[in-house]
Amino acid sequence: MRILIVNDDGIKAPGIRKLAELSMQLGEVWVVAPKSQCSAMSQRITLFEDIEVTPECYDVDGVRAYSVGGTPADCVKVALEFLMPEKPDVVFSGINSGYNTGIDILYSGTVGAAMEALANGIRSFAFSNKNDTSWETADAYLISIVKELLDENLSMDRIWNVNFPGCKLSECKGILRDRIPAKHQFYQDDYVRTNHADGSFSLRSKGVMTEKAEEGTDISALLNNFISIGSVRCAALGYQKD
């Protein structure tokens, strides 16, 4: 299996290294990721600036890696058009530091990169974890989840969205499938306002973590220490047969 791995946290992020390390169990791995932090880019692409592409020495044996001076969606475009000699069988995006659930899915560069792959006819997954310091649950479950989901006949207008809870493996209660996005954000909007002498003001987002969510949703699963698996549809693609 030929695997392209992208993310939005940048090529130096712990999550993408973990995903590359795990993915080596499945086949040939390419990492093409932003040079710097690109969270909340959604599916934005670069139009009016040059995109710098740089080969990287990666610390996972056997992985070919490049950094891209652009967005997560740019990384997919660059990999498909200029780097990989053959089209990947699957694209993995992540592992993001922070959940991609509920309304946050709309903002996510992790999901945006997966959608860009889908637009090019490639099956894709978005992976997220509560933080980038604990990988026990991803280590234990990610590969088996991928193998299971690749066998499912998901329509080609959808990506898989997998979120791992930020708990110890011993506290993880298992997997909840077919989770739908909650109708709110995991971190509710909250801003710190600073007023300036000229009458202007600046805002910095700090977010307040939600404490509850409707049953059956991705956020509810994670709050209860379950792995959340669901699919996200790209309405612009409609249903396409291979």
N, C-alpha and C positions, 0 to 999 in steps of 0.2 A: 504494500500500500504506500502511495506517495502522499505525504502530508505537508501542507503549508500551515505554519503557525504565525499568527499575528496577534497584536494586542493594542491597547490604548495607553497603558501605563509606561511604555517605553521599553527599549531593548534591554536595559539593565535591570528591569523589574524582577523581583524574585518569582512572581507568578508565571511569567513566560518561561523562565528557566525550568521551573518545576514541570510545566506542561511539556516542554521539549524532552526533558529527562524521562517522563512517563511514556511519551509517544514513541520513543525509540523501541519500545516493546512491540510496536505495531508495524514498523516499516521505515521507509526513507523519510527523513525529516528536514524541512527547510524552515528557517526562522527569518521572517522579513517584518521588521517592527519599527515604529517611530524612533527617531533619534532622541526625542525628549517626551515629556509627559503630554498626553493628548486626550485626557479624559473629557467626557461630555461633548465630543466632536460630532456625535451621531454619524451620518454617512457623508459628511462634508468632504469635498475634494479640493485640491489646489489648482487654481486656474491662472493666476496672474504672476506667479513667482516660479523660479526654477526649483526643481526637486532634486536634492543631492542624495546620491545612493553610494554607500560605503561598505565594502566587505569588512566583516568583523571576525576576530578570533573568538570563537565561542567556547565556553568551558564545559560543554557537554560533547563527549566524543562522538564523531560521526555526523554532527549537525552542521549544515551549511547555513551561514547567517549573514544578513545584510541589515544595516540601519538605513532608514529613509527620512530625509528632512521634509516630512509631510504628515498627512493624517493617516489614521488606520485604514480608511478606504483607499487612499493613495497606495498604501503598502500592498494591498491586494492587486490593484491595477499594475503596479510596477513588477510584482512577482510574476504575474501571468504573462505580461507583455515583454519583459526584458530579462528576467532572471532564470526562470525554470524552463528547461528544454522541453518538458512535457507537462501537460495540465495535471494538477494534483487530483487525487481521488476524493479528497476531503479537505476542508479548511477548519482548523480549530482556532478560536479567538479567545484569548485569556492567558492564564487564569487571572481575572480581574481582582484587584484589591477593593472589595466592596461589592455588595449585592447588585445585580441588575434585575430588578423586580418592579412590578407595578408600573406607574407612570415613568419611572426612571429609565425604563427600557427605551423610551423615545429619545432620550438624551445620549444614550450610551454609545461611545466609540467602539466598545467591544462588540455590541450588537450591530452597529453600523458596518463594521468590517465583515461580519458574518453575512449581513444582507448584501454587501457588495459581491461576495463570493457567490451567493445564491443567484444574484442577477446575471452572473456568468455561467449559470447552470451547474454549479458545484454544491454538493451537499455540505452543510456547514453547521458548526456547533459554537455556542457562546458559553464559556465557563466562568463562574465567579465564585469567590470565597469571601467570607466576612472581612478578612484582613490578609496581610501577607506574611504572617508570622507562624501560623499553625496549619500544617498540611496533612495531618493524620487522616482525616476523612477522605480527602482527595486521593491520597496515596492508596487507601484501601478500596475505594469504589470507582475511580474515574475510568480505568481501562475496561472493567466489566460493564459499566454503563455504556461506553462507546460501542463495544461489541454488540450489546443488546439492541441499541438504537439503530445501528447501521443495518440490522436485519429487518427493521420495520419499514414499511412502504409509506414513508411520509411524503406528502405531495410537495412538488418542487416550487411551491410558493411559501414554504415554511422553513424556519431554522429550529434546531433544538436549543433550548435555553436551560442550562443546568446550574443550579446554585447550591454550594456546600455550606452548611451551617458552621458558625464559628464556635464550635464546641470540641471537646476531646472526643476521640473515636469511641471511647467507652460510654459517652453520653449521647452519641448519635442513635436515634431511634429507627433508622433505616431510610427508605426511599418512599416518597409520595409522588406518583406519576399523574400526568394530565392536570397539572396545576394551572389555573388561569391567572393572568396578571391582576393584582389588586388594583382597585380604582383610586389609589393614592400612592404617595412616595414612601419608601422605607424611612428616609429622613425627611421630615416635614420642613417646609421652607421657614427659615428664620435668619434674620440678618442683623449684624451689628452695624449701626449707623454712626459715622463720624462727620460732624459738621465742620466746615471750613470758613475762614474769615471772609472769603469773597462771596459767600452765599451758596456755594456749591456744597455737595456732601458726597461721601463715598460709602459704599456698602460692602460688607464681607459676609459671605454665607457661612453659617456655622451648623445649621441643621439640628433638628431635634428628633431623636429616634422614636419611631412609632412603637406602641406597646401592645397593639392588638390589630387584628385584621379578620376579614370574613373567612369562614371555613371554605376550603376548596381552593384558596388562593396561594400563590407562591410565598407571599410574606407570612401568612399563617403557618405554612409548613416550616419555614425557617425559624420563626419565633418559638416553635415547639421542638426544635432540634432534629428536624427531618431534612434530608436532601430533597430539594424541589426540582422536578423535571416537568417541563412544559414545552409547547411549541409556540412560536410567534410567527404570524402571517405577514407577508409583505403584500399589501393589497394591490400595489401597482403591477405586480407580476401576474395576478390572477392564477388560475390553475393551468399548469403546463405538464404535458406528458413528455417523458424522455423519448 
